[in-house]
Structures are given as C-alpha cells and as structure tokens.
Amino acid sequence: MKFLVCISQTPDTTAKISFSADGKEFNAAGVQFIMNPYDEWYALVRACELREALGGSVVALNVGPASNETTIRKALAIGADEAVRINAEPKSAAFVAKQIAEYARNEQFDAIFFGKETIDYNGSEVGAMVAEILDLPYISYASKLDLNGNAATFERDIEGGVEVLEADLPFVVSASKGMAEQRIPNMRGIMTARTKPLKVVEPVPFEEQVETVKFSLPPAKAGVKLVDPENMDELVRLLHEDAKVI
Amino acid sequence: MVLVFAESPRGHLKKAAFEAVTYGKKVADLLGTSCTALTLGTVDQAAELGRYGASKVLNVADASFDQFDSQRFAAAIADVAKNNGAKVVIVSHTSTGKSIAGRLAVRLDAGLVSGVSGLPEVSGGQLTVKKTVFSGKAIAEYRITSPVSVLSLMGNAIKPDASGQSVAAENISTNAGSGRIRVKDVRTQEGRVPLPEAEIVVSAGRGMKDPSNWGIVEDLAETLGATTACSRPVADSDWRPHHEHVGQTGIAIRPNLYIAIGISGAIQHLAGVNNSKVIVVINKDPEAPFFKAADYGVVGDLFEVVPRLNEAFKKFKASN
C-alpha cells in the first residue's frame, strides 16, 4: 500500500493572531508554528498504522517554503517513510490542491489523507478539490477507517450522527477525531527522521480566482457582565431584554 | 442566475437548506437576477423552497441520490449550474456541503469561499464575502474574480425567511455518472436538533464531577429546547457521547446562545464556540478563562445555580 498524507503548517492554537497594517497579510513574527493537528493526530497516524499492519509506504507532502521543513521532519519522526515539499507559499486552497493533485497524479497512491480542515483558514476545501481533479471518491470527516483488500470501510461524522460507508481504493479521505490517537515521536523516530528522504518539487503554474481583500480582528467583547448567582431571574431578563436570544 | 443546492438528508429539507435558499435569494437580488433551488433524490415538500425565495425549484427525483456521494452530487449540481448559466452556486457549510464545495469549484472552474458568514458586497458583478478564520479569532474578506462563484454558507449566519410563495417543483434529470461509494448505514440521534443547527446549546464540563450529575443539564436543555454539548475531557472520559464534544477537535458551533456550565474555557474549547452570538458562563472559579470570552457570567456552585436558572426559565416561559 502506498499512502500520501498531506500536511499543512499552521499557527499554534494558542498563537496571538495579528495582521500587517494594511490587513493584507498574516503577521508571522513571534508566532509558533505547528503541524495542523487534524493532519498530524489523525491522518498521519492512521496512515502509519495501516502501513505497519499491511506494509507499504507513507509519503508526507507539504506545500510550503523551506522554513516548513521542521514540521515535515516531525511527520517523518512520527512515522512517514519519505517526504515531499512543493516549494511554494501555500497561497490558497485551490493553489495547494492543484499542486498536490499534479504531484499525486502519476504516483499511484492507494489513498490520499487530509485532516478535516486546517485550524488557520478553516476551509475544508483542499481534499474535495484534489479528489475532483483526480476523479477519486472523497470521504470527508472520517472518524474511522479500515482497509479490507481492495475496499475500505469508513465511519463519517454527519450532523447529529454517523454514516457508515464503503469505497474501493484509491480514495481521498479527510480525518476527524477518532480515526487514530495522537503519537508523540520517540527518540529513534527523531533520529531516523534526519536521514529519511525529503524531496523538493517545484510548483506548477496556477491562476488564482480568489483574492484576499483584507483580514481584520473581530470587535472586542464588551466584557463579561456578572450576574448574582442568587438571582437567576435577572439573567433570564438580560437574555430576553438585552441580548434578545430567548 | 443563483443556484442553491438545498440539501435534504434522509428525504427532509432542514434549516440548513432554508438558510441557503434565503441567502441565495438575497444574493440574487444584489445581482439583479433570480434564485433557483435544486434538490437531489427523494425529498418531501420541495415546493416549500419557494417560500424562502426560490423562483424555481428543480428536483432530480432519482433515488440513487438518497445515498450521499460527493462525486455524484457535485457532478449533478455542476451539470444543472452549467445548463442554466448559474453565476453563483451556493451550498450549506455542512458535512454534505463541505464535501461538495471544493469539487464544484474544480468542475465549474470557479473561485470558492467556504463558510461565508454574511451577504456579499457586489461590485462589477464580482462578489466580496466575509468569513471567520483562525478558529474564530479573525475575519477574512475575499473577492472572487472568476466568472462563476461557489459559496458555502455557515449555519446560523442568516435567519430563514419564509415570506414568499411555494413553487411547484419541476422534475429534471442529470448525468451524474455512477457512484463509487456505498452507504451501509446511517445512525442519527433522532428527535434532537443536531449541534451545528442548534440555536441554543447547553454545554457542560468537568465541573459536573460525575456523569450521573447530568440530569440538571438535561433538564435545563429540555426547558430551553436546547441541544446538549460537552467539553473534550468529558467526551474523552466517556462521560458523554463523542458527538456532543464541541471545541477545536470536536464540532465548531455558532448558536445564538451558548451556556457553558463547569467548563474552564481552554483556548481549544473557545475555538469551537467563540462565534456563538451570546455566551453565558457558569463556574465557581472567578478566574476561569472562559469569563473573558463570556457576555454574561455567574460565579457560583453550578449544582445550585443550574437548577435555579432552570426554574427561572420555566417561570419566564410560563409568562411569555
């Protein structure tokens, strides 16, 4: 089995978010970057588990500049066998999807893994785009994935429940909580990650169809209004008359 | 023309579809055009979509669409969009819509903005739309420059407006090819509004001390017609079912009212709930970080405060 896991680099969950004065760009100064949690904890780990059970290889792919290589090495430390970096700023979901699809097109992957979304742009777009470009089935929000020969079974999170389904290989899947348990890279993994192959590929041209006009911060909350715990009628009154939510 | 895909899980149009059509009608008004709604598979009361603003309702009454497959759904929607010259295609930002939106963008060679939270600004026929990014910590504004735009609409971003007239649904056929996904089973919690659609959510955390204490939370939710949720540690300890977990790794929600009971408010939790319109926090620890993100706070023992709040809501409901 040959698995591709697409990993994204995102600001840490706790990072303070700010933008350039013109609001055009994310301000990366002082921000700690991490591997997108859904990519790391669920997609990458499940691909590694399946490789361990069935044999084959796991390729970790990132679209990003050379500074992302720390994150890519972490994917190798967790268990990917090799890595590919497409040497470009990941400008948009459509750009990233195009790069991934063009790379994957001739590589005969049995499955292509994504996290359910990235924690920065929260779009959940790339997996569906890659699936469409490559004419593959796409199973999103999968909380369970098992392979049985040439077929795969999934559980997929839907509103208020779960869908159980089956698809033939190859497929594209996006992983949500439950597909695997987070793995902490061990010392051996960290050591071997240094010497595993990391190939750099140049991007293919792409024409953007969406421009960023600007980023802004949401208006600050007015601050919490504390209500006397003995007087819940007052809280109900505030929710009805001031907040108008009941 | 603005084309809205009105999803009908298990044969029923739900709030997400009504919101999407209401939104589609408003976008159509901004563009000086009309709004067409499309349903796929068996659907009851498709004509209702007219009331939300569709001037035309199309239905592909092919039972093979009763099983969701993003590939076939996207093919059918794109086919209808092309045949009708749609300039904007709108889907709901749900498990269904999110699986389709990216595919539609590729098929229609269209710019996509997913999870839009408000109406677009229109200039020279181009749409500029807003969405929240960085898990609710920022807002981004995007302009779509391609001739066709695809948008997915965040839940609870617009109030469904049923002031129009119903329109008889017109049956059409599409060529969506054959599917490669076989749905084996769908397990849902019937009788409860799913979390992403809920307008009021009552959520509880480790402060509850034990799963057997959840009665007061369920009673409060019952009074309010709310959906119950929980924090990650509670789901991880199997005190509550996994599908109730809201937060970064769980479900992101944006109800009108979020009542957090005994939840400290870790940043990962806030990432999933900070787009709620109004947040009420009940916690005995005045230093709980959640109070910083709250609109209303009650510092007190939840085992006393929650039943008291429930009584207060009951009294309010009885007199209104």
Interface residues (C-beta under 8 A of the other chain):
Chain A: P11 T13 T14 I17 F19 P37 Y38 W41 A93 A94 A97 I119 D120 Y121 N122 G123 S124 E125 V126 G127 A128 M129 A131 E132 I133 D135 L136 P137 Y138 I139 S140 Y141 S143 T153 R156 D157 I158 E159 G160 G161 V162 E163 V164 L165 E166 A167 D168 F171 S176 K177 G178 E208 Q209 V210 E211 T212 V213 K214 F215 S216 L217 P218 K221 A222 V224 K225 L226 V227 P229 E230 M232 D233 L235 V236 L238 L239 H240 A243 V245 I246
Chain B: P9 A16 F68 D69 S70 Q71 A74 T94 S95 T96 K98 S99 I100 A101 G102 R103 A105 V106 R107 D109 A110 G111 L112 V113 S114 G115 T128 K131 T132 V133 F134 S135 G136 K137 A138 I139 A140 E141 Y142 R143 I144 T145 S146 R180 I181 R182 V183 K184 D185 V186 R187 T188 Q189 R192 V193 P194 L195 P196 E197 I200 L224 H242 H243 H245 Q248 T249 G250 I251 A252 N256 L257 I267 Q268 A271 K277 V278 V280 V281 F291 K292 A293 A294 D295 Y296 G297 V298 V299 G300 D301 E304 V305 R308 L309 E311 A312 F313 K315 F316 N320
